[in-house]
Amino acid sequence: MITCHSEYGRITSILLKEADKAFESQEKADSEWRELNYLEKVDFAVALNEYQVFRNLLVEDGATPLFLPKADTTIDSIYCRDASIATDQGMIFCRMGKGARMNEPTAQQAFCKANDIPILGMIQAPGTLEGGDMCWLDQQTLCVGHTYRSNLEGIRQLKALVAPLGVDVLVVDLPHYKGESDVFHLMSILSPIDKDLAVVYSPLMPIGFRNELIERGFSLVECPEDEFESMGSNVLALAPRKVLMVSGNPKTASLLQAKGCEVLIYDGEEISQKGCGGPTCLTRPINREID
């Protein structure tokens, strides 16, 4: 069965914004990294090499990539998940909570129109919503984080768009953590990798939501505290229990392997660590195949 309403099914089609299209040049990266709160300056040449390996891992696993073109966007557009969410009735384009990223949803919308990808709707002002705050638990349940990037009006509009699809929206109130300038999404602390298995970072997870996952039958792989900042809990399922994660998280990788997962690793110092965007952030899966 092919569906957009999954985080763990085998990826069959996926939106990507390649590093050369997002970063464009060393000069562009140099001019933007501080304003966008990157941890360090990006090395453009190394980023291109890292991204080629990352992209090849996805393609070799059978995903059909759809490459977003250059647009009037910042280097943050490499994290293409945030501008949209895919549903079985078409794409919903977000309205970014980070002001510098406001052009990304309209750029993705133009691409989808040009490529005959169905469109369901778009979040309007004063609503804000980012794709990193949305996560499918199952085909009828969409979680959304109430964060500094996704406000209550954006969540209200999302609910109205997906209600006709028979989708329940589960709102998760996330903590202040490092404040408004930090990128802290729901998927910073939650990565479903099978219908009954998820990687989590429990210290920042609301008790009620954590209990909800357990009541729904999820086993939880706990990201160790010393691997949270290196995005050990940001794990992309390529297929059930076949995952892709950024290097530097050996403890989490071992915990996943103990659960029977196949773990693929990519080096992402430039494309992930410096911009605080892991493999889920770098991708917008569209269709997945589930049993």
NUNU-385032 format. One record per residue (C-alpha): x, y, z; residue in three letters; residue number from 1. Coordinates in steps of 0.05 Angstrom, whole numbers. Layout:
X  Y  Z  ala  NUM
...
# end
This chain:
0  0  0  met  1
27  69  -19  ile  2
12  126  28  thr  3
38  193  49  cys  4
13  182  120  his  5
74  145  147  ser  6
143  159  176  glu  7
168  88  173  tyr  8
144  55  108  gly  9
194  44  52  arg  10
206  111  18  ile  11
186  109  -56  thr  12
189  183  -73  ser  13
222  241  -38  ile  14
235  316  -45  leu  15
307  339  -36  leu  16
343  405  -39  lys  17
415  389  -58  glu  18
471  426  -25  ala  19
493  462  -88  asp  20
422  488  -98  lys  21
412  509  -25  ala  22
481  536  -7  phe  23
497  558  -79  glu  24
567  583  -65  ser  25
618  592  -10  gln  26
603  667  -12  glu  27
528  656  0  lys  28
542  608  58  ala  29
592  658  88  asp  30
541  714  85  ser  31
484  676  119  glu  32
509  626  170  trp  33
513  674  230  arg  34
444  705  218  glu  35
413  636  212  leu  36
445  612  277  asn  37
490  559  247  tyr  38
542  534  297  leu  39
600  548  250  glu  40
616  571  180  lys  41
599  519  127  val  42
653  492  81  asp  43
618  492  14  phe  44
663  441  -21  ala  45
659  391  36  val  46
584  401  40  ala  47
576  381  -33  leu  48
614  317  -22  asn  49
575  300  41  glu  50
509  312  6  tyr  51
528  268  -53  gln  52
539  209  -6  val  53
474  225  31  phe  54
434  229  -34  arg  55
464  165  -61  asn  56
444  127  2  leu  57
372  147  -10  leu  58
372  131  -84  val  59
408  64  -75  glu  60
353  44  -27  asp  61
301  54  -82  gly  62
273  123  -69  ala  63
256  165  -130  thr  64
284  235  -117  pro  65
251  299  -138  leu  66
303  354  -136  phe  67
281  424  -117  leu  68
315  479  -158  pro  69
351  541  -136  lys  70
303  594  -111  ala  71
302  660  -73  asp  72
316  624  -8  thr  73
370  619  45  thr  74
419  563  58  ile  75
368  536  108  asp  76
327  511  48  ser  77
371  448  48  ile  78
325  427  106  tyr  79
267  418  59  cys  80
222  380  107  arg  81
202  444  142  asp  82
166  477  84  ala  83
112  425  74  ser  84
77  361  94  ile  85
52  307  47  ala  86
-18  278  53  thr  87
-55  227  11  asp  88
-96  284  -18  gln  89
-38  330  -34  gly  90
16  374  -4  met  91
3  424  51  ile  92
52  482  48  phe  93
73  513  113  cys  94
84  585  136  arg  95
151  587  170  met  96
161  607  242  gly  97
232  628  225  lys  98
224  694  187  gly  99
285  685  143  ala  100
254  622  113  arg  101
188  652  91  met  102
202  641  16  asn  103
212  566  21  glu  104
139  543  21  pro  105
121  584  -41  thr  106
183  558  -76  ala  107
162  486  -61  gln  108
91  501  -82  gln  109
115  527  -150  ala  110
156  465  -160  phe  111
99  419  -142  cys  112
52  455  -189  lys  113
102  450  -246  ala  114
110  375  -233  asn  115
36  358  -225  asp  116
42  340  -152  ile  117
-27  350  -119  pro  118
-35  408  -71  ile  119
-85  407  -13  leu  120
-73  475  18  gly  121
-27  526  49  met  122
-21  555  119  ile  123
-39  629  120  gln  124
-19  687  166  ala  125
-20  695  224  pro  126
-12  619  228  gly  127
58  589  230  thr  128
75  516  220  leu  129
139  478  203  glu  130
146  408  177  gly  131
195  388  231  gly  132
138  396  281  asp  133
94  345  245  met  134
100  270  250  cys  135
53  212  231  trp  136
43  161  285  leu  137
-2  120  240  asp  138
-45  133  178  gln  139
-100  167  219  gln  140
-58  203  271  thr  141
-15  264  258  leu  142
24  293  316  cys  143
41  367  314  val  144
86  404  362  gly  145
63  470  391  his  146
130  506  390  thr  147
161  573  376  tyr  148
159  553  302  arg  149
88  526  299  ser  150
34  567  333  asn  151
-38  551  353  leu  152
-68  586  292  glu  153
-24  545  246  gly  154
-45  482  282  ile  155
-118  503  276  arg  156
-112  511  201  gln  157
-76  444  196  leu  158
-133  410  233  lys  159
-184  440  185  ala  160
-144  416  125  leu  161
-136  344  148  val  162
-203  333  183  ala  163
-238  314  117  pro  164
-185  260  108  leu  165
-206  226  172  gly  166
-140  247  206  val  167
-137  262  281  asp  168
-86  315  301  val  169
-51  303  367  leu  170
-21  369  394  val  171
43  364  434  val  172
63  425  476  asp  173
139  428  477  leu  174
182  464  528  pro  175
219  530  522  his  176
286  494  521  tyr  177
337  542  490  lys  178
287  595  470  gly  179
257  627  409  glu  180
320  630  367  ser  181
336  556  373  asp  182
311  503  325  val  183
272  456  369  phe  184
219  415  333  his  185
177  356  354  leu  186
221  313  310  met  187
281  335  349  ser  188
257  286  403  ile  189
216  235  363  leu  190
231  191  303  ser  191
184  133  289  pro  192
222  78  253  ile  193
168  23  252  asp  194
95  17  269  lys  195
114  0  341  asp  196
185  29  350  leu  197
209  100  358  ala  198
273  136  377  val  199
260  188  430  val  200
295  237  476  tyr  201
253  231  539  ser  202
282  288  581  pro  203
248  339  535  leu  204
186  297  521  met  205
120  315  556  pro  206
99  259  603  ile  207
29  254  574  gly  208
55  247  503  phe  209
108  195  523  arg  210
54  155  558  asn  211
10  161  496  glu  212
65  129  454  leu  213
71  72  503  ile  214
-4  62  506  glu  215
-5  58  430  arg  216
44  0  434  gly  217
109  35  417  phe  218
175  10  445  ser  219
221  69  457  leu  220
295  72  439  val  221
323  124  486  glu  222
374  170  456  cys  223
430  179  508  pro  224
438  249  537  glu  225
508  258  508  asp  226
482  244  437  glu  227
422  290  436  phe  228
459  352  414  glu  229
492  311  358  ser  230
422  291  335  met  231
421  219  357  gly  232
345  223  362  ser  233
338  251  292  asn  234
333  186  252  val  235
303  176  183  leu  236
268  110  169  ala  237
283  88  98  leu  238
239  27  110  ala  239
214  -8  174  pro  240
275  -16  219  arg  241
322  7  164  lys  242
347  76  184  val  243
395  131  164  leu  244
429  174  217  met  245
486  224  220  val  246
554  201  245  ser  247
576  215  316  gly  248
521  176  352  asn  249
549  106  363  pro  250
510  92  427  lys  251
443  106  393  thr  252
464  65  333  ala  253
481  6  378  ser  254
414  11  413  leu  255
379  10  346  leu  256
418  -51  322  gln  257
399  -86  387  ala  258
327  -76  365  lys  259
341  -110  298  gly  260
350  -46  258  cys  261
396  -38  199  glu  262
433  27  210  val  263
465  68  154  leu  264
511  126  172  ile  265
531  188  134  tyr  266
582  242  151  asp  267
544  307  160  gly  268
589  357  195  glu  269
573  410  142  glu  270
502  392  120  ile  271
475  370  187  ser  272
515  386  249  gln  273
531  459  235  lys  274
459  476  217  gly  275
428  429  269  cys  276
389  391  216  gly  277
391  315  214  gly  278
368  266  161  pro  279
294  278  173  thr  280
305  353  165  cys  281
343  342  99  leu  282
285  304  67  thr  283
211  312  51  arg  284
187  241  38  pro  285
124  240  -4  ile  286
103  169  -15  asn  287
119  108  28  arg  288
101  35  19  glu  289
72  -1  79  ile  290
44  -71  91  asp  291
# end
